[in-house]
Amino acid sequence: MKKFRFIIAIAAALTAAVSCGQGKDARKVLVLYYSQSANTKALAEEFAERLGADIEEVLPVERYAGAYQDVINRSSRERQEGVLPEVKPLKADIASYDLIFVGYPIWFGTYALPMASALESIDLNGKKVVPFCTFGSGGLEASAKDLQDKFPKAEVMPGYGVRAARMDAISAEVDRFLKSGGYIEGEAAVLEAFPEAHPVSEDESAIFDAAVGDYPMIQAKPAAVASRTVPGGTEYLFTALSQPIPGSAASSLPQMKVYVLAENGKAPVFTRVVR
Ligand SMILES: Cc1cc2nc3c(=O)[nH]c(=O)nc-3n(C[C@H](O)[C@H](O)[C@H](O)COP(=O)(O)O)c2cc1C
């Protein structure tokens, strides 16, 4: 009997050692994503690798092929007609996961249509959900809200979003995001909060112009700004006012927040826009 108890104690110790080796969170984790032109795929793979998670791609039955404009044309038509594209059945048993990272490109301000289709076939209520996305200029906040509205009983956590033009930043940023969220072991720099905003100076206005350039979706003038120190540089949070587009009615969303990163020795870039 004594020997038997000893064996059980060793088995328990071994089990504990193995589950510790899986990282901080020994829960079952799934990375579920859609990607049309491979940006979100790269991000999803980064997440899955660091988390040691299972990964599954949402695949439309009829792929969105062709040039960018072809994809815009088809998806615009589908949106107008209110049809969601058919996607292949998912293989993952969603019920067996506690933590699900949901990744997508932003289309028309929210998650892409094939992800909307996939979400029709699963239930994320009761799950912890971490949204992540890639975009031209922004859309993380709006898409996370849409996810929460779709699954009111899910715990939608703060997400991660990155511009398609900044894919080279994902390795460092995903690492920081996962550590600061407690999803993987390790220390992440704690960022100070932005202080109160002040009217933009000429220098700050020049930083805004350098970061935004002539990006077509940001026709805006910076009005106020706050800045904080981040690892390797300074981050600015501009409040900008949309400029009226000649010949069109005044915009119904005149104000936007534009985040700009000025890393030491590099030209400033905008990292996301929140409308
Ligand atoms: C149909 C379509 C609609 C898009 N709409 C937006 C948008 O509303 N906002 C935005 O910032 N980017 C938008 N984009 C840009 C994509 O979000 C961006 O290129 C993304 O990185 C593509 O990811 P993928 O390579 O995983 O498909 C759109 C792209 C397409 C094809």
The ligand as a Gaussian input file, in Angstrom:
#p B3LYP/6-31G(d) Opt

LIG

0 1
 C      -12.758000      43.895000     -48.877000
 C      -11.775000      44.636000     -48.047000
 C      -12.207000      45.605000     -47.140000
 C      -11.288000      46.266000     -46.302000
 N      -11.755000      47.195000     -45.411000
 C      -10.870000      47.794000     -44.559000
 C      -11.354000      48.725000     -43.583000
 O      -12.546000      49.010000     -43.450000
 N      -10.431000      49.304000     -42.751000
 C       -9.111000      49.028000     -42.836000
 O       -8.347000      49.579000     -42.060000
 N       -8.625000      48.130000     -43.733000
 C       -9.477000      47.499000     -44.606000
 N       -9.007000      46.587000     -45.526000
 C       -7.564000      46.243000     -45.535000
 C       -7.295000      44.891000     -44.858000
 O       -7.872000      44.841000     -43.576000
 C       -5.802000      44.607000     -44.731000
 O       -5.178000      44.654000     -45.990000
 C       -5.518000      43.278000     -44.038000
 O       -4.174000      43.241000     -43.565000
 C       -5.714000      42.079000     -44.956000
 O       -5.469000      40.899000     -44.205000
 P       -5.230000      39.468000     -44.851000
 O       -3.922000      39.540000     -45.614000
 O       -5.143000      38.546000     -43.690000
 O       -6.372000      39.177000     -45.742000
 C       -9.910000      45.952000     -46.387000
 C       -9.461000      44.988000     -47.334000
 C      -10.372000      44.352000     -48.140000
 C       -9.897000      43.316000     -49.127000

